[in-house]
């Protein structure tokens, strides 16, 4: 992260360096706690030179969040091959890789941080959510989703986001379990919606048709079936 020596860089190269340095610092501490002096020292340049490339901490913060948002959105990209459950599990693995490494930065991106209320930051967050939403629909091979499916997918994206934020506060649930649980949550949301809507029932059947019994969705079915005797006894 630290260069240790000053060297001449082109304008864009220096800007990208400063964004990378800021993002690395924001990944370990809240952006509110990182000063321009620290960013300058980590980049091996003077404080005034930082202001030469960015008019203030806010603009550098937003540029760093832009890079983080683009990287986070990329974590939802997955080839549409193989069972959906396995694909979603890989997506959740990459998603939590990002969350784990960029904890304070992720929190700042999703909660607003020092840019709370900023239309620029809000637009970045919305872009990440939209990319995630579109990627899930692509996995389902559905271009125009019915209303209930849109509700399910957007609810699940929000659930993944809020779950990650809560997990960062102490990491009290094993990460691998949480990733699998979120995949199960997607199936559960689809199943509940299918109970109310014939079109969603068709979507659910389409999803389950290609799922192996040893996959994430098959695992969920097995877990629920093991609870059936307990539920029956409890209802008597």
C-alpha positions in Angstrom: 0.0 0.0 0.0 2.8 2.4 0.9 5.2 3.4 -1.8 7.9 4.6 0.5 9.4 6.9 -2.2 7.9 9.6 -4.4 8.0 9.1 -8.1 6.3 10.9 -10.9 3.0 9.5 -12.1 0.5 10.6 -14.7 -2.6 12.3 -13.5 -4.8 9.2 -13.9 -2.2 6.8 -12.5 -1.9 9.0 -9.4 -5.7 9.3 -9.0 -6.0 5.5 -9.2 -3.2 5.0 -6.7 -4.9 7.4 -4.2 -8.3 5.7 -4.7 -6.6 2.3 -4.0 -4.8 3.6 -0.9 -8.0 5.2 0.4 -10.0 2.0 -0.3 -7.5 -0.1 1.5 -7.6 2.2 4.6 -11.4 2.3 4.5 -11.4 -1.5 4.4 -9.9 -1.6 7.9 -11.3 1.5 9.6 -14.4 3.7 9.2 -13.8 6.4 6.5 -14.7 8.9 9.3 -11.6 7.8 11.1 -9.2 8.1 8.2 -7.6 11.5 7.6 -6.2 13.0 4.4 -2.8 13.1 6.1 -2.9 9.3 6.5 -3.9 8.8 2.9 -1.1 11.1 1.8 1.5 9.3 4.0 0.3 5.8 2.7 0.6 7.0 -0.9 4.1 8.6 -0.2 3.0 12.1 -1.2 2.3 15.4 0.5 -1.1 16.4 1.8 -1.4 19.4 -0.7 -0.7 16.9 -3.6 -3.7 14.9 -2.5 -5.8 18.0 -2.9 -4.3 18.6 -6.3 -6.1 15.4 -7.5 -9.2 15.5 -5.3 -10.8 18.7 -4.0 -11.5 17.1 -0.6 -12.0 14.0 1.4 -15.6 13.7 0.2 -14.6 13.4 -3.5 -11.9 10.9 -2.7 -14.3 8.9 -0.5 -16.9 8.8 -3.3 -14.2 7.7 -5.8 -13.1 4.9 -3.5 -16.7 3.8 -3.0 -17.2 3.8 -6.7 -14.4 1.3 -7.1 -15.8 -0.7 -4.2 -19.3 -0.7 -5.7 -18.0 -1.9 -9.1 -16.0 -4.7 -7.4 -19.0 -5.7 -5.3 -21.4 -5.8 -8.2 -18.9 -8.0 -10.0 -19.2 -10.6 -7.2 -22.7 -11.4 -8.5 -21.4 -12.4 -11.9 -21.6 -16.1 -12.4 -21.8 -18.3 -15.5 -25.3 -19.6 -16.0 -24.3 -23.3 -16.0 -25.2 -26.0 -13.5 -27.8 -26.1 -10.7 -29.0 -22.7 -9.5 -28.3 -23.6 -5.8 -24.6 -24.2 -6.5 -24.3 -21.0 -8.5 -25.9 -18.9 -5.7 -23.6 -20.5 -3.2 -20.6 -19.5 -5.2 -22.0 -16.0 -5.5 -22.5 -15.8 -1.7 -18.9 -17.0 -1.2 -17.5 -14.2 -3.4 -19.9 -11.7 -1.8 -18.7 -12.6 1.7 -15.1 -12.5 0.5 -15.7 -8.9 -0.2 -17.6 -8.2 3.0 -14.9 -10.0 5.1 -12.0 -8.0 3.6 -13.7 -4.6 3.2 -15.8 -4.6 6.4 -15.8 -0.9 7.3 -15.8 0.1 3.6 -18.8 -2.2 3.0 -20.6 -0.8 5.9 -19.9 2.7 4.7 -21.1 1.9 1.2 -24.4 0.4 2.4 -25.0 2.8 5.3 -23.8 6.0 3.7 -20.9 6.7 6.0 -19.7 10.3 5.7 -21.6 10.6 2.5 -24.9 9.8 4.0 -27.7 11.4 2.1 -25.4 12.0 -0.9 -27.2 11.4 -4.2 -23.9 10.0 -5.6 -23.5 7.4 -2.9 -27.2 6.5 -3.0 -26.9 6.0 -6.8 -23.9 3.7 -6.3 -25.8 1.5 -3.8 -28.8 1.3 -6.1 -26.5 0.3 -9.0 -25.1 -2.6 -7.0 -28.6 -3.8 -6.0 -29.8 -3.5 -9.6 -26.8 -5.5 -10.9 -27.5 -8.2 -8.3 -31.2 -8.3 -9.2 -30.5 -8.6 -12.9 -27.9 -11.3 -12.4 -30.4 -13.4 -10.4 -33.0 -13.0 -13.1 -30.4 -14.0 -15.7 -29.7 -17.2 -13.8 -33.4 -17.9 -13.8 -33.5 -17.1 -17.6 -36.4 -14.8 -17.0 -36.4 -11.4 -18.8 -39.7 -10.0 -17.7 -40.4 -11.3 -14.2 -43.9 -11.4 -12.7 -44.5 -9.1 -9.8 -44.1 -11.8 -7.1 -40.8 -12.9 -8.5 -39.5 -9.3 -8.6 -40.5 -9.1 -4.9 -38.7 -12.3 -4.1 -35.5 -11.4 -5.8 -35.3 -7.8 -4.5 -36.2 -9.0 -1.0 -33.4 -11.6 -1.1 -30.8 -9.1 -2.3 -31.8 -6.8 0.6 -31.7 -9.8 3.0 -28.1 -10.6 1.9 -27.1 -7.0 2.4 -28.6 -6.7 5.9 -27.3 -10.1 6.9 -23.8 -9.2 6.0 -24.0 -5.9 7.9 -25.2 -7.7 11.0 -22.6 -10.5 10.6 -19.8 -7.9 10.6 -20.8 -6.9 14.1 -19.1 -9.7 15.9 -19.1 -12.5 13.3 -21.1 -14.6 15.7 -22.4 -17.0 13.0 -19.8 -19.1 11.1 -19.5 -17.5 7.6 -19.9 -20.8 5.7 -23.2 -21.5 7.5 -24.5 -18.0 6.7 -23.6 -18.3 3.0 -25.6 -21.6 2.8 -28.4 -20.2 4.9 -28.8 -17.3 2.5 -29.1 -19.7 -0.5 -31.7 -21.6 1.5 -33.5 -18.3 2.2 -33.8 -17.7 -1.5 -35.5 -21.1 -2.0 -37.7 -20.5 1.0 -38.8 -17.1 -0.3 -39.7 -18.7 -3.7 -41.5 -21.5 -1.9 -43.7 -19.2 0.2 -44.5 -17.1 -2.9 -45.3 -20.3 -4.8 -47.9 -21.1 -2.2 -49.8 -18.0 -3.2 -49.3 -17.8 -6.9 -49.5 -20.4 -9.7 -46.9 -18.6 -11.8 -44.4 -18.6 -9.0 -45.2 -22.3 -8.4 -44.0 -22.9 -12.0 -40.8 -20.9 -11.4 -40.1 -23.0 -8.3 -40.7 -26.3 -10.1 -38.3 -25.0 -12.9 -35.7 -24.2 -10.3 -36.0 -27.6 -8.5 -36.1 -29.7 -11.6 -32.3 -29.4 -12.1 -31.3 -29.5 -8.5 -29.4 -32.6 -7.2 -30.3 -34.0 -3.9 -26.8 -33.3 -2.6 -27.0 -29.6 -3.6 -27.9 -26.7 -1.4 -31.6 -26.8 -2.2 -31.7 -30.6 -1.6 -29.9 -30.0 1.7 -32.7 -27.6 2.7 -35.4 -30.2 1.8 -33.6 -32.7 4.0 -33.3 -30.4 6.9 -37.0 -29.5 6.7 -38.0 -33.2 6.5 -36.0 -33.9 9.6 -38.1 -31.3 11.4 -41.4 -32.8 10.3 -41.8 -35.3 13.1 -41.1 -32.6 15.7 -43.7 -30.3 14.1 -46.3 -33.0 14.0 -45.7 -33.8 17.7 -45.9 -30.1 18.5 -49.3 -29.8 16.8 -50.9 -32.6 18.7 
